[in-house]
């Protein structure tokens, strides 16, 4: 793991400039010195691995060289975090570091015992409770292999196949380009696990087509961002944060993937419904028939790309580790590349895939190393227990207020950091609180995961929106605001599966089925309310009735669903029971 860290941060210094106006193509002398220092750190720890493994923490003293190289690891981590993830996460890490070293001067519940610099360095660098802990281990194993899988699949033409397949399904419908964006982004996102990568890959095709057919740039970009972000919630791959859940929460990856299926379907039902109603309201056209391939041609050209998904799913159900699942999937893609003449990759192409994988792992490795620093700080100071005391004082340990506060805290944490870091920090602080008030471990972690993933589109720091803005040629903040509206289902679904675990495949089949159906109907109703359109424009109070009905249906409770029928029946009568002066 030390060698992985050393290689990743040396690559980061050579490929990521120190400042926005730095030339990343030509590393400066400082960049080269930092890269050399990173490699030196890796060599030092590799040579002393046996000695460092056998030493007793906080009992055997650190040598002067240990302190020097340990300090170097700490400082290099701060700098690579700043370069790869921005100031937001870096400032947060520094806040935790300052709290660790000087928190004993505070008074009240946040005070902790004195922690000296040597104690701090020993825990954060020379144990698995700090930089070289769980987050970095996940980045070096699960995450790296799944990123390699997604990169290889894209290089072989998988993205094109997903777009064509989506065009066949929905290209001929009203708002065809937008619906193609929703389906293709979801399909590609479930294997790439990266919202930004998904936006750049599928959005480069879908956003220009939507704009040509009358969509505003921000509207097109927001649809793509919402659909791409949800890809990190779709099994079998999910995203980097889900890999962290395996070790952090002690839950089998297979169980996580199975539990994530229904919420992911509901999320895309919500987006698809909003796109449908907004397309009706805006009168947006279908895709031109010349842009829609035939089913036979699509399956003949790229149908083999379904095989890796089948391999991943089977490997998951058979109980293999996430790393082995990714290995099997990567091998399947490579075999398909050999069988499909258009996808064959030679030594040069394979080298490019490996290089692209390492390049995409740089921000993940930086974020995970920084997250390790934060976890080390929480462990040393006992902050999790102190934070729980503060939260209980605010919410009085009540379920709904605690869930709402958890959602807000996770979103706020995610504004300035990547999804893995947002999940780890929120999970460390909030999941123990949720479990203590009666939320089971899996729903609690899934709840936090959803809001951590949504940080990719939540303004003001919406990374996926900034990626889409360059393609849509529109304001990234406006794109982010619209994307939140299209992704509103992701902010409601976690409450639903905490209150009704049957949406996570927990419970009898009949209850799972009825809860899923009523939740899907509720999300469609809410989509109509948010867009202000059903079969005709809706007035304000009609939209209010739909909001009440939609919320009642989304909550997995038969009584609330039955009560939702009344406002829904009133709206149905008003919309369909009398002639329309403005037919759709």
N, C-alpha and C positions, 0 to 999 in steps of 0.2 A: 504493500500500500504506500510506503514511503517512496518507492521508486516511481509509482504512478503519479503521486503528488509532485515529485521533483520534475518528472517529464512534462506534466501538464502545465505547471507554472512557468517552466522555462519556455515552453511553446507560447504561452500567453504573453510573456514579455517580448517575444520576437514577432508576434502577429498583432498585438494590440498596443496602439500608441499610448504614451503617457497622458496626452491631452487630445481634445477633439480635433485640433488642427495638425496633429502629428501625422507623419507619413508612415502608415503601417506597412507599406511595401519595403521601406528601407529602415531597418532598426537603427536607432542611434547608439552611440558608444555606451550611454547609460543602460539602454535596453539590453545590449550584449553583456554588460557586466552583471546585470541582475539575472540574466539567463544562466551565466556561468556560475553565479552564486547559488542558484537553484539546483544546478547539477552537482555542485560541491556538497550541498546539504544532503542530497540523496546518496552520494558516495560515502559520506561520513556515517550516516545512519546505517547504511548497508554493511559497512565494515564493522560497526559496533553492535550489530543486531543481536548477537548472542548475549553479549554483556548487558545490553539494555533490557533484554527480555527477562533475564534472570535476576535483575536488581530488585530490591524491595522498595516500593514507592514511599517517599517521605521518611525513609529510614537510612538507606544508603545515600551518602552525599553525592551531589553532582560535581563532576570535575569542572575546571575552568573552561575547557573546550566544550563540554556539554552545555554549559550556560551560554557560551558564545554562539554555538550552532543552534541551540534552542531559541535564543533571541532572534537569530536570523530567520528561522522558520516563522516565528510570530510576525516579524516585520514584513517578510515577503508575502505572507498571507494577507496582511492588511493592504499591501500595494496591489496584489493581483485581484483582490476583491474590488478595490476602487476602479481598476482598469476594466474588469470584465463585467461588473454588475452595476457600477455607478456609485454615487455618493450616498444614496439612501441606505443601503445595507452597511456600507463602511461606517457611516455615522452611528448606526444602531450598534454595531460591534464595539465601537469606541465607547459608547455610553455604558455598555455592559462591562468593558474592561475597567473603566473609571469606577464603576460601582463595585467591582470586585476588589480593587486596590484601596479604595477610600470609603467604602460603604460603612466601615466600622465607626466613622465619625458622625453618621446619621443618628437620629433618635427615633424611637417608636418601632413599629412593626418591621420596617425595612432595614433596620440595623442588623449587622452580622459581625461575627468575630473577625479579628484582624487577619488579613491575608498578605504576606510579604511577597516581594517580586519573585524570589526563588520558588516559593510555594506555587505561585501562579504559573510560572514557566513549567514547573514539573508536572502539574496537572494538565495543562493545555497542550503540551508537546510530548511529554514522555509517558503518557497513559492513553488508554483508549476512551477516555472521557472528554477529550478535547479535539484538536484538529484532526488527528488520525483515528477518529471514532467512527460511529455508525454511518453518518452521512457520506463521508469520503469512501468508506468501504462499499456502500451501495453504488456510488458513482463509478468505482473501479470494477464492479462486477455486473450487476443487473443493468444499470443504466448504459454503460458502455456497449454491452452486447446488443441491447435493443436499439440503440442509436445506430450501430453498425447495420442491423437488420433493416431499419427504415431507410438508411442512406443507400444501401445496396438495392433495395426494392425500387427506389426512385430512379437510380441510375439505369436500371434495367427496363424502365418504361412503365412502372406500376401506376404512377400518377396519371398518365395518359389513359390507361385502362379504366381507372376509377371515374375519371371525368366522362368518358364515353358511356360507361355503364349508367351513370347518373343521368346523362342526357337522354338515354333511351327511356328511363323511368318517368322523367318529369319534364323533358324539354318541350313537349307539345302542349303542356298545360299553361294556363294563365300565369304570367310571371315566370315562365320557363327558365330563363337564365338564373334567376335568384334561387329557384328551387334546385336547379342543378348544382349551384354553389353550396347549398345546404347539404345535399346528399354526398357530393364528391368530397367536400371538406371533411365530413364525418367519416367517410370510408378511408380517406387518406390519413386523417388524424388518428384513427384507431391503430395504425401501424407506425406512424412517425412519432406520436407522443409529444409533439412540439407545436404549440399554437403559432409561433412566429414562422417556423419552417412551413407549416401548413398554409398560412396566409400567402407567403411568397410563392409557394409551388402552385397551388390551385387558384389563388387570387390573381396571378398574372394572366390567367386565361378567363376566369369568370367576371372579374371586375370590368375589364374593357368591353366585354360583350354586353353586360348590364348597362353600361353607360351609353353604348351605341343604341340601345333600345329604349332610352328615355330615363333611366334611373340617374338621380343625382350622384355625384362622386361619393359624397359622405354616406348616402343611403346604401350604395353598392358596397362600399368598404365596410360599413357596419354589419351588413348581412354576412359578409365573408369572415369578419373577425369573430362574430358570435358563433358561427358554425365551426370555425377552425379551433377556437378555444375549447369547445365541447369535445373535440377529438381526444383530448387528454383524459376524458372521463369514460371513454368507450373501450370495453374489453375487445380483444384479448390483451392488447399491449398497455392501455392506459398511459400514464406519463411517469416522469421521474419521481414525482412525489408519492405515487402509489407504490413504487419499489421501496421507498423509505418506510412505508407503512408496514411492510412485511417484517422487518426487524424491529422497528420502533414500537409497533403495537403487538408484535408476536402473533400475527395472523397469517395463515397460509395464503400465498398469492392466488391459488386456485379459488379459495373462498372469497377473496377480494374481487376477483374477476366475475365470479358468479353473482355476487351481491350487487355489482355495479351495472349489471345488464339492464334491469327494468328502469332505474333512474336515468340511464343514458338514453334509452328509447323515449322516455317521457320528455327529456330535454329536447330531443330533436322533433318530437311531435309539437312541442310548444313553439320552437323556431319556425317550423314548416307552416304551422297555422298562422303565425303572425305574418310571414312572407305572403301567404295566400291572401289574407284579408287586405294587406297593404297593396298587393298587386291589383286586387279587385277595385280598391279605392282609387288607385292611381291610373287604372286602365292600361297596365303594362302588357306588352305583347308576349307572344310565344317565341321560342327559338325558330329560326328559319329551318325548313326541312333539310336544306343542304348541310346544316351544321349538326344534324342528328344521324349518326351512323346506324346501320341495321344491327339487330341483335346477333345475327349469324356472323356478320363480319367482325363485330366486337369480340365475341367469344372465340372466334377462330384466331384472331390476332393476339388477344391477351387473356383469354379465359384461364390459362395456366396460372395466372397470378392469384387465383382463388386458392390454389393448392397450399401456398405458405400459410394462409389464414387457417385452413383446415389443420395443417400440421401444428400450428401454435395452439389451437383449441384442443386438439387431441392430447398434446403433450401436457397442457395444463390439467386436463381432466384425469390424466394418468398419474398426476402428483409429482411430476418432475420439478426441480427447483427453477426459479425464474431464469437463472443463468443458462441452464440446459435448455429450457424452452426457447430462449432466444437463439441459442446455438443451432437447434433443430430447424428453426425458422430460417435462419441465415443459410444453412446448408440447402434447404428446399429452394430458396431463391436462386442460389448459385447453380443448382442443377437445372432449374427452369431456364436460366440464362444460357446454359449450354444447349438446351433443346430448342430454344426459340432463337432463330438466326438474327432477328433484329435486336436481341438483348445480350448477345454474347459480349463478354468483357475479357479483354486480354490482360496481360501483366500491367500495362500502363493504366488501363481503366481501373483495375483492382487497386493499384497504388493510389489513384485519385480518390477512390472510395474510402480507403483507409485514412488518407490525409484529411478528407472532408469530415470523417467521423471524429478524428482527433480535434479538428478545429471546432466542431460543434460541441465537443465535450469541455472545451476551455471554460466557458461561463458556468457550466454545471459544476465542474471541479472547484472553481473559485467560490461559488455559492455554498457548496457543501463544506469546504474547509472553514469558511466564515461561520456557517451554522454550527460546526464543531466547537468553535470558540464560544459561541453563545451558550451551547449546551454545557460546556465546561464551567462557564460562569454560573449558570443556574444550579449546577450540582454543588459547586464550592460554597455558594452563599445560601442554599436552601430557598431560593427565590420562589420556586413553585408553590411551596406551602404558604409563604407570605402573601403571594398574589392571590391564592385561593381565599385567604382571610379577607382581603380587600373586596373581592368579587362577591363573597357571601354577604358582606356588609351592604353592598349595593342592591343585590337581587333577593336577599333574604332566602337564598337557596331554593327559589321557586323555578320550576322547569322552564316555562316560556321566557321569562325575563333573562334567565341564564343563557338560554339558547340565543336570544337576540343579542345579548352582550357579547357572546362568543363570536357570532357572525360579524358584528361590527369590529371587534378587535382583530379578527383574522383578516378582514378586508383592509383595515388600516395598516396592519403589518405588511400586507402584500403590496401596498402602494409603492414601496421603495425597494423591493427585493424580488428575486425570482421565486417561482412557485415552490421549489423544494425547501428553500429557507423559510418561506412563509408558513408552510405546513409544519416543519419541524418546530419552529418557535411556538406556533399556536398549539400544536399537539403537546409540547412540553408544559405549557402554561395552563391550557384550557381543558384538555381531555381528562386529566385527573379530576378536575372540578365536575365535569359532566358525568363521569362514572360514579362519583360520590353522591350525586343527586338521583341516581337510578338509571342513567342511560347506559346500555350495554357497550362493551368495548368497540365492536365493529361499527355500529351506528354512530358512536361518538367520533371515531376517527374518520369515517366517511363524511360526516357533517363538516368537520374542519377541512378535509380535502377539497370539498366542493368550493368553499369560499376562498381557499388558497389558490385554486386553479383560476377562479374568476378574477384574480388580481392581474391577469394578463390583459384584461379589457377594461378594468375599472380606472376611470380618470382620477387624478391627473397623470399618473405614471402608467400608461397603458401601452406596454411594449408591442403587443400585436397590432394595436391601432396605429402606432407610428410606422410599423412595417407596411400596413395597408395604405397609409396616407400617400406614400410615394407612388403607389400604383394608381390610386383613385384620384390623386392630385387635388386633395381637399384637406381641410383642417383636421389634424389627428384628434384633438380634444372633442370636436363635434362628432367625429366618427365614434369615439369611445362612448360618448353619451348615448348615441343612437344604438350602439352595440349592447349597452346595458339594458335598454328597452327590449331588444330582440332576445336577450339572454335572461329575461326576467324569470323564466321557469327555473333556472339554476339557483336562484335565490329563494325559491319557494319549495322546491323538491326536497332539500335536506330536512326542513321542518316536517314534511310529510313522512319521510321514512324513519325519522326518530320517533314520531308519534305512532307510526304504524310500520313495524319492522317487516311486515309481509311484503313491502315494496323492495326489500333486500333479500327476497326469497326465503323468509323465515316465517313458517306457518303452514297451515293446510292449503292444498292447491286451490280449492274454491275461494278461499279468502284472498290469496295472492291474485287470482284472476279478477275477482270483482273489484278489489282495491286498485288494480292497474287500470282497468277499464274506466272506473269513475274518475280516477286521477287524470287520465288522458282526456276525457270529456271536459273536466274542469279546466285543464290547461288550454284547451281549444276555446272554451267560453271566455277565459281570461284574455286570450289573444284577441278575440273580437272586441272585448272591452277596451284594451289598450290601443287598438288601431281605430276604434270608433266606427267600425263597419261590420255589417253582417251580410244581409242581402241588399242593404241600402245603408246610407249614413245613419249613425245612431246619435240621439241627443244625449245630453249629460246625464239625466236621471236614468235613462235606459242603460247607459254604460255602468252606472252605479249598481243597478240591479244585477247586471252580468258579473260585476266584480264580487258581489255577495254570493251569487250562485257558484261562481268558479272557485272561490275559496272554500266553500262548503263541500264541493265535490273533490277537491284536491286532498283535503284532510281524510285519511283512511278510516272513516267512522260512518257506519250505516245511518245513524241518527242525523248527523250533519248533512249527509248526502240526501236523505229524505227531505230535510228542511230546505235544501237548495232547490228542490223541484218547484216550489212555489214561485220565487222570483223568475226562475227559468221559464215556467209556463206563461207568466205574464208577458215576458219579452217575446216568447214564441208567438203568442196571440197577436201582439202589436205588430210584429214583423211579418208574419206569414198568414195571419187570420183575416187580414183586410187588404184590399187592393193597394198597390204601391204607386205613388205618383212619380216615383223616380226609380224604375226597375233597374236592377243590376245588369 
